[in-house]
């Protein structure tokens, strides 16, 4: 069951070992491209249980374990 919705603001609460970009041809990036506590916006839910999240330095695929909802 999806816990987030498209357009919702989220915060990064944990950093993965590597971050996958949300592009037509995804690339693995070091976790330093995002910061702990950084906020982003949910773009879409992807097969495999990952969320596309637009952050300051681009869009990345992140699992729910790395995200929390930001209350308005």
DSSP file (Angstrom, degrees, kcal/mol; ACC not computed):
  #  RESIDUE AA STRUCTURE BP1 BP2  ACC     N-H-->O    O-->H-N    N-H-->O    O-->H-N    TCO  KAPPA ALPHA  PHI   PSI    X-CA   Y-CA   Z-CA
    1    1 A X              0   0    0      0, 0.0     2,-0.3     0, 0.0     0, 0.0   0.000 360.0 360.0 360.0 132.3    0.0    0.0    0.0
    2    2 A X        -     0   0    0      1,-0.1    43,-0.0    43,-0.0     3,-0.0  -0.516 360.0-172.0 -72.9 132.0    1.4    3.4   -1.0
    3    3 A X        +     0   0    0     -2,-0.3     2,-0.3     2,-0.0    -1,-0.1   0.572  68.9  50.1-100.1 -11.9    2.0    5.7    2.0
    4    4 A X  S    S-     0   0    0      4,-0.0     2,-0.3    65,-0.0     6,-0.0  -0.748  70.3-144.8-119.0 168.5    2.8    8.8    0.0
    5    5 A X    >   -     0   0    0     -2,-0.3     3,-2.0    39,-0.0    37,-0.3  -0.939  35.6 -83.0-132.0 157.3    1.0   10.5   -2.9
    6    6 A X  T 3  S+     0   0    0     -2,-0.3    37,-0.2     1,-0.3     3,-0.1  -0.332 116.0  21.7 -58.6 132.9    2.3   12.4   -5.9
    7    7 A X  T 3  S+     0   0    0     35,-2.7    -1,-0.3     1,-0.3     2,-0.2   0.302  90.4 135.1  91.3  -8.7    3.1   16.0   -5.1
    8    8 A X    <   -     0   0    0     -3,-2.0    34,-2.6    34,-0.1     2,-0.3  -0.488  56.6-121.3 -75.8 142.1    3.6   15.3   -1.4
    9    9 A X  E     -A   41   0A   0     61,-0.3    61,-2.3    32,-0.2     2,-0.3  -0.671  35.4-178.9 -82.9 136.5    6.7   16.8    0.3
   10   10 A X  E     -AB  40  69A   0     30,-2.5    30,-2.5    -2,-0.3     2,-0.4  -0.896  18.7-138.0-132.4 161.7    9.0   14.3    2.0
   11   11 A X  E     -AB  39  68A   0     57,-2.8    57,-1.6    -2,-0.3     2,-0.5  -0.947  22.9-118.4-121.6 142.3   12.2   14.5    4.0
   12   12 A X  E     + B   0  67A   0     26,-2.6    25,-2.4    -2,-0.4    55,-0.2  -0.702  35.2 170.2 -78.4 120.4   15.3   12.2    3.7
   13   13 A X        +     0   0    0     53,-2.3     2,-0.3    -2,-0.5    54,-0.2   0.596  65.4  22.4-109.0 -16.2   15.7   10.4    7.1
   14   14 A X  S    S-     0   0    0     52,-0.9     2,-0.5     0, 0.0    -1,-0.3  -0.984  72.6-130.3-145.6 150.7   18.4    7.9    6.1
   15   15 A X        -     0   0    0     -2,-0.3    16,-0.1    -3,-0.1     4,-0.0  -0.899  21.1-137.6-104.6 130.8   21.0    7.7    3.3
   16   16 A X        -     0   0    0     -2,-0.5    15,-0.1     1,-0.1     3,-0.1  -0.294  28.0-107.3 -74.8 169.1   21.3    4.6    1.2
   17   17 A X  S    S+     0   0    0      1,-0.2    14,-0.6    13,-0.1     2,-0.3   0.890 104.7   6.3 -63.4 -39.7   24.7    3.2    0.2
   18   18 A X  E    S-C   30   0A   0     12,-0.2     2,-0.4    13,-0.1    12,-0.2  -0.966  73.8-135.6-139.8 155.6   24.1    4.4   -3.3
   19   19 A X  E     -C   29   0A   0     10,-2.9    10,-3.3    -2,-0.3     2,-0.5  -0.948  13.2-145.7-115.6 132.4   21.4    6.6   -4.9
   20   20 A X  E     -CD  28  61A   0     41,-0.7    41,-3.1    -2,-0.4     8,-0.2  -0.835  19.9-126.3 -97.4 132.0   19.8    5.7   -8.3
   21   21 A X  E     - D   0  60A   0      6,-2.5     2,-1.1    -2,-0.5    39,-0.3  -0.433  13.7-127.2 -74.2 151.2   18.8    8.6  -10.5
   22   22 A X        +     0   0    0     37,-2.5     2,-0.3    31,-0.1    38,-0.1  -0.604  66.0 121.9 -98.4  71.1   15.2    8.7  -11.8
   23   23 A X  S >  S-     0   0    0     -2,-1.1     3,-0.5     4,-0.0    -2,-0.0  -0.789  81.3 -98.6-124.8 166.7   16.1    9.1  -15.5
   24   24 A X  T 3  S+     0   0    0      1,-0.3     2,-0.5    -2,-0.3    -1,-0.0   0.866 127.4  32.2 -55.9 -35.2   15.3    7.0  -18.6
   25   25 A X  T 3  S-     0   0    0      2,-0.0    -1,-0.3    -3,-0.0    -4,-0.1  -0.828  97.9-148.7-119.8  90.2   18.7    5.4  -18.2
   26   26 A X    <   -     0   0    0     -3,-0.5     2,-0.3    -2,-0.5    -4,-0.1  -0.173  11.1-161.6 -63.0 149.7   19.3    5.4  -14.4
   27   27 A X        -     0   0    0     -8,-0.0    -6,-2.5     0, 0.0     2,-0.4  -0.958  20.6-118.3-127.9 148.2   22.8    5.8  -12.9
   28   28 A X  E     -C   20   0A   0     -2,-0.3     2,-0.3    -8,-0.2    -8,-0.2  -0.749  35.7-175.2 -85.1 133.3   24.1    4.9   -9.5
   29   29 A X  E     -C   19   0A   0    -10,-3.3   -10,-2.9    -2,-0.4     2,-0.0  -0.869  31.9 -95.5-124.1 157.1   25.4    8.0   -7.6
   30   30 A X  E >   -C   18   0A   0     -2,-0.3     3,-1.6   -12,-0.2   -12,-0.2  -0.378  38.6-112.8 -67.8 154.3   27.2    8.3   -4.3
   31   31 A X  G >  S+     0   0    0    -14,-0.6     3,-1.5     1,-0.3    -1,-0.1   0.633 106.1  83.1 -65.6 -11.1   24.9    9.2   -1.4
   32   32 A X  G 3  S+     0   0    0      1,-0.3    -1,-0.3     3,-0.1    -2,-0.0   0.579  70.9  77.9 -70.4  -7.4   26.6   12.6   -1.1
   33   33 A X  G <  S+     0   0    0     -3,-1.6     2,-0.3     2,-0.0    24,-0.3   0.690 101.4  40.8 -74.6 -16.1   24.3   14.0   -3.9
   34   34 A X  S <  S-     0   0    0     -3,-1.5     2,-0.4    -4,-0.1   -15,-0.0  -0.910  82.6-136.3-124.5 158.2   21.5   14.2   -1.3
   35   35 A X    >   -     0   0    0     -2,-0.3     3,-2.1     4,-0.1   -23,-0.3  -0.872  26.4-102.2-116.0 146.9   21.7   15.4    2.3
   36   36 A X  T 3  S+     0   0    0     -2,-0.4   -23,-0.2     1,-0.3     3,-0.1  -0.481 113.0  21.3 -62.1 129.4   20.2   13.9    5.4
   37   37 A X  T 3  S+     0   0    0    -25,-2.4    -1,-0.3     1,-0.3   -24,-0.1   0.332  90.0 142.8  90.0  -6.8   17.2   16.1    6.3
   38   38 A X    <   -     0   0    0     -3,-2.1   -26,-2.6   -27,-0.1     2,-0.3  -0.381  43.3-136.2 -65.9 144.3   16.9   17.4    2.7
   39   39 A X  E     +A   11   0A   0    -28,-0.2    17,-0.3    -3,-0.1     2,-0.3  -0.781  29.2 163.1-104.6 149.0   13.3   17.9    1.5
   40   40 A X  E     -A   10   0A   0    -30,-2.5   -30,-2.5    -2,-0.3     2,-0.4  -0.847  33.4-105.4-148.0-176.5   11.9   16.9   -1.9
   41   41 A X  E     -AE   9  54A   0     13,-1.7    13,-2.9    -2,-0.3     2,-0.3  -0.968  30.6-116.8-123.4 134.5    8.7   16.3   -3.7
   42   42 A X  E     + E   0  53A   0    -34,-2.6   -35,-2.7    -2,-0.4    11,-0.2  -0.538  30.9 176.7 -69.0 126.5    7.2   12.9   -4.7
   43   43 A X  E     -     0   0A   0      9,-3.7     2,-0.3     1,-0.4    -1,-0.2   0.808  59.0 -28.3 -97.0 -40.3    7.0   12.6   -8.5
   44   44 A X  E     - E   0  52A   0      8,-1.0     8,-2.8   -39,-0.1     2,-0.5  -0.987  53.1-107.8-168.7 162.1    5.8    9.0   -8.9
   45   45 A X  E     - E   0  51A   0     -2,-0.3     2,-0.3     6,-0.2     6,-0.2  -0.905  39.6-156.5 -99.8 131.3    5.6    5.5   -7.5
   46   46 A X  E >>  - E   0  50A   0      4,-3.2     3,-1.4    -2,-0.5     4,-0.6  -0.773  26.0 -91.8-110.7 152.5    7.7    3.1   -9.5
   47   47 A X  T 34 S+     0   0    0     -2,-0.3     3,-0.3     1,-0.2    -1,-0.1  -0.303 111.6  44.2 -56.1 143.4    7.6   -0.7   -9.9
   48   48 A X  T 34 S-     0   0    0      1,-0.2    -1,-0.2    -3,-0.0    -3,-0.0   0.391 127.8 -80.3  96.6  -2.5    9.7   -2.4   -7.3
   49   49 A X  T <4 S+     0   0    0     -3,-1.4    15,-0.5     1,-0.3     2,-0.3   0.599  89.2 132.1  88.4  11.9    8.5   -0.2   -4.5
   50   50 A X  E  <  -EF  46  63A   0     -4,-0.6    -4,-3.2    -3,-0.3     2,-0.4  -0.690  45.8-140.3 -98.2 153.3   10.7    2.9   -5.1
   51   51 A X  E     -EF  45  62A   0     11,-3.1    11,-2.6    -2,-0.3     2,-0.6  -0.895  13.0-130.6-108.1 138.0    9.5    6.5   -5.2
   52   52 A X  E     -EF  44  61A   0     -8,-2.8    -9,-3.7    -2,-0.4    -8,-1.0  -0.807  32.6-172.4 -83.8 122.1   10.8    9.1   -7.6
   53   53 A X  E     -EF  42  60A   0      7,-2.9     7,-2.4    -2,-0.6     2,-0.7  -0.977  20.3-141.9-124.6 125.0   11.7   12.1   -5.5
   54   54 A X  E     +EF  41  59A   0    -13,-2.9   -13,-1.7    -2,-0.5     5,-0.3  -0.772  32.4 173.0 -85.2 115.0   12.7   15.5   -6.9
   55   55 A X  E >   - F   0  58A   0      3,-3.4     3,-1.1    -2,-0.7   -15,-0.1  -0.487  49.3 -86.2-110.8-176.4   15.5   16.9   -4.7
   56   56 A X  T 3  S+     0   0    0    -17,-0.3     3,-0.1     1,-0.2   -22,-0.1   0.859 126.8  38.6 -61.8 -37.5   17.7   20.0   -5.0
   57   57 A X  T 3  S-     0   0    0    -24,-0.3     2,-0.3     1,-0.2    -1,-0.2   0.195 128.3 -62.9-103.5  16.1   20.3   18.2   -7.1
   58   58 A X  E <   - F   0  55A   0     -3,-1.1    -3,-3.4     2,-0.0     2,-0.4  -0.846  66.9 -52.1 137.6-172.6   18.0   16.1   -9.3
   59   59 A X  E     - F   0  54A   0     -2,-0.3   -37,-2.5    -5,-0.3     2,-0.3  -0.882  52.6-179.1-107.2 135.7   15.4   13.3   -9.2
   60   60 A X  E     -DF  21  53A   0     -7,-2.4    -7,-2.9    -2,-0.4     2,-0.6  -0.922  30.2-118.1-134.8 155.6   16.3   10.0   -7.4
   61   61 A X  E     +DF  20  52A   0    -41,-3.1   -41,-0.7    -2,-0.3     2,-0.4  -0.859  41.5 170.4 -95.3 120.4   14.6    6.7   -6.7
   62   62 A X  E     - F   0  51A   0    -11,-2.6   -11,-3.1    -2,-0.6     2,-0.1  -0.983  28.1-126.7-133.9 142.8   14.3    6.1   -3.0
   63   63 A X  E >   - F   0  50A   0     -2,-0.4     3,-1.6   -13,-0.2     4,-0.3  -0.372  33.9-104.4 -80.5 165.0   12.5    3.4   -0.9
   64   64 A X  G >  S+     0   0    0    -15,-0.5     3,-1.5     1,-0.3    -1,-0.1   0.784 115.6  69.4 -61.2 -27.9   10.0    4.3    1.8
   65   65 A X  G 3  S+     0   0    0      1,-0.3    -1,-0.3   -52,-0.0   -52,-0.0   0.712 100.5  48.0 -64.3 -19.8   12.6    3.4    4.5
   66   66 A X  G <  S+     0   0    0     -3,-1.6   -53,-2.3   -53,-0.1   -52,-0.9   0.433 107.8  66.7 -98.8  -1.2   14.6    6.5    3.5
   67   67 A X  E <   -B   12   0A   0     -3,-1.5     2,-0.3    -4,-0.3   -55,-0.2  -0.862  50.0-176.0-125.9 152.5   11.6    8.9    3.5
   68   68 A X  E     -B   11   0A   0    -57,-1.6   -57,-2.8    -2,-0.3     2,-0.1  -0.987  36.1-103.6-140.8 149.9    9.1   10.5    5.9
   69   69 A X  E     -B   10   0A   0     -2,-0.3     2,-0.6   -59,-0.2   -59,-0.2  -0.426  27.2-134.3 -70.7 143.1    6.2   12.8    5.1
   70   70 A X        -     0   0    0    -61,-2.3   -61,-0.3    -2,-0.1     2,-0.2  -0.888  21.2-132.4 -98.0 122.3    6.6   16.6    5.8
   71   71 A X              0   0    0     -2,-0.6   -61,-0.0     1,-0.1     0, 0.0  -0.539 360.0 360.0 -75.4 138.4    3.6   17.9    7.6
   72   72 A X              0   0    0     -2,-0.2    -1,-0.1   -63,-0.0    -2,-0.0   0.496 360.0 360.0 -69.4 360.0    2.2   21.2    6.2
